[in-house]
């Protein structure tokens, strides 16, 4: 299990961005920037363990119906919530086809590649709201999540790590950790078996094309950035709205200096 993983009963894909090194040798502070999937399945003990993380703000990227179907298993006012529903058009098309167990591997990969590119192209304003929430919290940890904690959350965390100066290779490595930290047997398979009751499930590789992540998915996001902007830094400043002073503030807040 990755050192970034946090084991809490009922948590899905819960991880810490702390410990990653930046290009200039600083380190992301531990237990201040967290990512996860749904928080709907936290057990009573899991809720107590989660409270010990000191999360001040939960940024929930799920659609309204996702929140209604799987409400977060925590008191509404603790931690605070910031709801930013993100729903890429390709994801809408995917949901319309998701009941089709015969979708082939290439089609699944194409869907997810399109979804990730759309997150960059069409949802910069949503990620800007996420960063404003991050800037506004006076203390405590920040957690961003969606349902599985891999697509909407994956792009969110890639942007956060870039703002902090973490190298691209590390950003991709963090993105791909979902394939190791997601509970395939205990979380993914039971959900799919219920959805596709009576049908033979596809191969694990085909399932993971949707339920996991692939390097080409995040690469599609980068390609989308480079199609309209010079680089990720320019996208973060021009599309997300984080100028040099704001990025410097975030780095001072969330990084330990090389000499620390």
LINMO-V991807 format. One record per residue. N is the residue number from 1. RES is the residue in three letters. SS is DSSP state (alpha for helix, beta for strand, coil for the rest). PSI is psi as a letter, one per 30 degrees, with the letter a starting at -180 (999 if undefined). D_CENTER is the distance of its C-alpha to the mean C-alpha in Angstrom with 2 decimals. Layout:
n = <N | N>
res = <RES | RES>
ss = <SS | SS>
psi = <PSI | PSI>
d_center = <D_CENTER | D_CENTER>
//
This chain:
n = <1 | 2 | 3 | 4 | 5 | 6 | 7 | 8 | 9 | 10 | 11 | 12 | 13 | 14 | 15 | 16 | 17 | 18 | 19 | 20 | 21 | 22 | 23 | 24 | 25 | 26 | 27 | 28 | 29 | 30 | 31 | 32 | 33 | 34 | 35 | 36 | 37 | 38 | 39 | 40 | 41 | 42 | 43 | 44 | 45 | 46 | 47 | 48 | 49 | 50 | 51 | 52 | 53 | 54 | 55 | 56 | 57 | 58 | 59 | 60 | 61 | 62 | 63 | 64 | 65 | 66 | 67 | 68 | 69 | 70 | 71 | 72 | 73 | 74 | 75 | 76 | 77 | 78 | 79 | 80 | 81 | 82 | 83 | 84 | 85 | 86 | 87 | 88 | 89 | 90 | 91 | 92 | 93 | 94 | 95 | 96 | 97 | 98 | 99 | 100 | 101 | 102 | 103 | 104 | 105 | 106 | 107 | 108 | 109 | 110 | 111 | 112 | 113 | 114 | 115 | 116 | 117 | 118 | 119 | 120 | 121 | 122 | 123 | 124 | 125 | 126 | 127 | 128 | 129 | 130 | 131 | 132 | 133 | 134 | 135 | 136 | 137 | 138 | 139 | 140 | 141 | 142 | 143 | 144 | 145 | 146 | 147 | 148 | 149 | 150 | 151 | 152 | 153 | 154 | 155 | 156 | 157 | 158 | 159 | 160 | 161 | 162 | 163 | 164 | 165 | 166 | 167 | 168 | 169 | 170 | 171 | 172 | 173 | 174 | 175 | 176 | 177 | 178 | 179 | 180 | 181 | 182 | 183 | 184 | 185 | 186 | 187 | 188 | 189 | 190 | 191 | 192 | 193 | 194 | 195 | 196 | 197 | 198 | 199 | 200 | 201 | 202 | 203 | 204 | 205 | 206 | 207 | 208 | 209 | 210 | 211 | 212 | 213 | 214 | 215 | 216 | 217 | 218 | 219 | 220 | 221 | 222 | 223 | 224 | 225 | 226 | 227 | 228 | 229 | 230 | 231 | 232 | 233 | 234 | 235 | 236 | 237 | 238 | 239 | 240 | 241 | 242 | 243 | 244 | 245 | 246 | 247 | 248 | 249 | 250 | 251 | 252 | 253 | 254 | 255 | 256 | 257 | 258 | 259 | 260>
res = <UNK | UNK | UNK | UNK | UNK | UNK | UNK | UNK | UNK | UNK | UNK | UNK | UNK | UNK | UNK | UNK | UNK | UNK | UNK | UNK | UNK | UNK | UNK | UNK | UNK | UNK | UNK | UNK | UNK | UNK | UNK | UNK | UNK | UNK | UNK | UNK | UNK | UNK | UNK | UNK | UNK | UNK | UNK | UNK | UNK | UNK | UNK | UNK | UNK | UNK | UNK | UNK | UNK | UNK | UNK | UNK | UNK | UNK | UNK | UNK | UNK | UNK | UNK | UNK | UNK | UNK | UNK | UNK | UNK | UNK | UNK | UNK | UNK | UNK | UNK | UNK | UNK | UNK | UNK | UNK | UNK | UNK | UNK | UNK | UNK | UNK | UNK | UNK | UNK | UNK | UNK | UNK | UNK | UNK | UNK | UNK | UNK | UNK | UNK | UNK | UNK | UNK | UNK | UNK | UNK | UNK | UNK | UNK | UNK | UNK | UNK | UNK | UNK | UNK | UNK | UNK | UNK | UNK | UNK | UNK | UNK | UNK | UNK | UNK | UNK | UNK | UNK | UNK | UNK | UNK | UNK | UNK | UNK | UNK | UNK | UNK | UNK | UNK | UNK | UNK | UNK | UNK | UNK | UNK | UNK | UNK | UNK | UNK | UNK | UNK | UNK | UNK | UNK | UNK | UNK | UNK | UNK | UNK | UNK | UNK | UNK | UNK | UNK | UNK | UNK | UNK | UNK | UNK | UNK | UNK | UNK | UNK | UNK | UNK | UNK | UNK | UNK | UNK | UNK | UNK | UNK | UNK | UNK | UNK | UNK | UNK | UNK | UNK | UNK | UNK | UNK | UNK | UNK | UNK | UNK | UNK | UNK | UNK | UNK | UNK | UNK | UNK | UNK | UNK | UNK | UNK | UNK | UNK | UNK | UNK | UNK | UNK | UNK | UNK | UNK | UNK | UNK | UNK | UNK | UNK | UNK | UNK | UNK | UNK | UNK | UNK | UNK | UNK | UNK | UNK | UNK | UNK | UNK | UNK | UNK | UNK | UNK | UNK | UNK | UNK | UNK | UNK | UNK | UNK | UNK | UNK | UNK | UNK | UNK | UNK | UNK | UNK | UNK | UNK | UNK | UNK | UNK | UNK | UNK | UNK>
ss = <coil | coil | coil | coil | beta | coil | coil | coil | coil | coil | coil | coil | coil | coil | beta | beta | coil | coil | coil | coil | beta | beta | coil | coil | coil | coil | beta | beta | coil | coil | coil | coil | beta | beta | beta | beta | coil | coil | coil | coil | coil | coil | coil | alpha | alpha | alpha | alpha | alpha | alpha | alpha | alpha | coil | coil | coil | beta | beta | beta | beta | beta | beta | coil | coil | coil | alpha | alpha | alpha | alpha | alpha | alpha | coil | coil | coil | coil | coil | coil | coil | coil | coil | coil | beta | beta | beta | beta | coil | coil | coil | coil | coil | alpha | alpha | alpha | alpha | alpha | alpha | alpha | alpha | alpha | coil | coil | coil | coil | coil | coil | coil | alpha | alpha | alpha | alpha | alpha | alpha | alpha | alpha | alpha | alpha | alpha | alpha | alpha | alpha | alpha | alpha | alpha | alpha | coil | alpha | alpha | alpha | alpha | alpha | alpha | alpha | alpha | alpha | alpha | alpha | alpha | alpha | coil | coil | coil | coil | beta | beta | beta | beta | beta | coil | coil | coil | coil | coil | coil | alpha | alpha | alpha | alpha | alpha | alpha | alpha | alpha | alpha | alpha | alpha | alpha | alpha | coil | beta | coil | alpha | alpha | alpha | alpha | alpha | alpha | alpha | alpha | alpha | coil | alpha | alpha | alpha | alpha | coil | coil | alpha | alpha | alpha | alpha | alpha | alpha | alpha | alpha | alpha | alpha | alpha | alpha | coil | coil | coil | coil | coil | coil | coil | coil | alpha | alpha | alpha | alpha | alpha | alpha | alpha | alpha | coil | coil | coil | alpha | alpha | alpha | alpha | alpha | alpha | alpha | alpha | alpha | alpha | alpha | alpha | alpha | alpha | coil | coil | coil | alpha | alpha | alpha | alpha | alpha | alpha | alpha | alpha | alpha | coil | coil | coil | alpha | alpha | alpha | alpha | alpha | alpha | alpha | alpha | alpha | alpha | alpha | beta | beta | coil | coil | coil | coil>
psi = <k | k | f | f | k | k | j | k | j | f | l | j | h | k | l | k | f | k | f | k | k | l | f | g | f | l | k | k | k | k | g | f | j | l | l | l | a | k | g | f | g | k | l | e | e | e | e | e | e | e | e | f | f | h | k | e | k | k | j | j | g | l | l | e | f | e | e | e | e | i | k | k | h | l | k | e | g | j | l | l | k | j | j | i | j | k | i | k | e | f | e | e | e | e | e | f | f | f | f | j | f | g | k | l | e | e | e | e | e | e | e | e | e | e | e | e | e | e | e | e | e | f | g | e | e | e | f | e | e | e | e | e | e | e | e | f | k | f | l | a | l | k | k | k | l | b | e | f | h | e | d | e | e | e | e | e | e | e | e | e | e | e | e | f | g | k | l | e | e | e | e | e | e | e | e | f | f | e | f | e | f | k | j | e | e | f | e | e | e | e | e | e | e | e | e | h | k | f | l | k | k | l | l | e | e | e | e | f | f | e | f | a | l | l | e | f | e | e | e | e | e | e | e | e | e | f | f | f | l | e | a | e | e | e | e | e | e | e | e | f | g | j | a | e | e | e | e | e | e | e | e | e | e | g | k | k | l | f | f | 999>
d_center = <18.09 | 16.13 | 17.17 | 13.56 | 13.47 | 14.69 | 16.92 | 17.51 | 19.39 | 17.46 | 13.93 | 11.38 | 9.30 | 9.80 | 9.76 | 11.36 | 10.97 | 14.71 | 17.30 | 16.15 | 19.14 | 19.53 | 22.03 | 24.70 | 24.41 | 22.65 | 20.09 | 16.92 | 18.14 | 17.20 | 15.75 | 15.05 | 11.38 | 9.27 | 5.88 | 6.53 | 7.44 | 10.62 | 13.00 | 15.91 | 17.47 | 18.09 | 21.74 | 24.23 | 24.01 | 20.22 | 20.41 | 22.84 | 20.78 | 17.74 | 20.24 | 21.26 | 17.96 | 19.17 | 16.13 | 17.62 | 15.00 | 12.23 | 10.30 | 9.93 | 8.72 | 10.76 | 14.18 | 17.26 | 18.48 | 15.37 | 15.89 | 19.57 | 19.33 | 17.14 | 17.77 | 16.12 | 18.71 | 19.36 | 21.99 | 21.19 | 22.32 | 20.91 | 18.34 | 18.31 | 15.96 | 14.68 | 14.09 | 12.84 | 13.21 | 11.77 | 13.79 | 14.43 | 18.03 | 17.47 | 15.32 | 18.40 | 20.60 | 18.59 | 18.97 | 22.63 | 22.96 | 20.79 | 23.95 | 25.65 | 25.57 | 27.51 | 24.91 | 25.34 | 22.96 | 23.35 | 22.63 | 19.37 | 18.28 | 19.61 | 17.72 | 14.27 | 15.40 | 16.54 | 13.44 | 11.38 | 14.46 | 14.80 | 11.52 | 13.19 | 16.65 | 16.59 | 13.92 | 14.71 | 16.33 | 13.36 | 11.38 | 14.79 | 14.92 | 11.73 | 13.50 | 16.68 | 15.43 | 14.46 | 17.93 | 19.70 | 19.08 | 22.24 | 21.29 | 19.10 | 15.48 | 12.45 | 9.49 | 6.51 | 5.54 | 6.58 | 9.02 | 7.94 | 4.35 | 4.71 | 5.79 | 5.22 | 1.68 | 3.41 | 6.07 | 5.61 | 5.72 | 8.26 | 10.14 | 10.35 | 11.64 | 13.95 | 15.30 | 16.19 | 17.97 | 16.21 | 17.67 | 16.12 | 16.93 | 14.96 | 11.85 | 12.35 | 13.21 | 10.06 | 8.16 | 11.01 | 11.07 | 9.36 | 12.84 | 14.54 | 12.78 | 12.40 | 15.81 | 17.39 | 20.74 | 19.94 | 16.96 | 16.66 | 20.41 | 21.71 | 19.54 | 20.66 | 24.18 | 24.43 | 23.28 | 25.62 | 28.42 | 31.55 | 30.03 | 29.67 | 26.08 | 25.18 | 24.86 | 21.96 | 21.18 | 21.20 | 19.03 | 16.37 | 16.49 | 14.68 | 13.15 | 11.95 | 11.03 | 13.79 | 14.58 | 16.16 | 13.11 | 11.63 | 15.33 | 15.85 | 13.62 | 15.82 | 18.84 | 18.15 | 18.04 | 21.21 | 22.94 | 23.22 | 22.67 | 24.20 | 21.07 | 17.60 | 19.45 | 21.44 | 18.55 | 16.95 | 20.46 | 21.81 | 19.02 | 16.74 | 19.92 | 19.42 | 22.82 | 23.99 | 25.00 | 21.67 | 19.88 | 22.69 | 22.24 | 18.59 | 19.74 | 22.64 | 20.64 | 17.91 | 19.90 | 22.92 | 25.54 | 26.92 | 30.04 | 28.47>
//
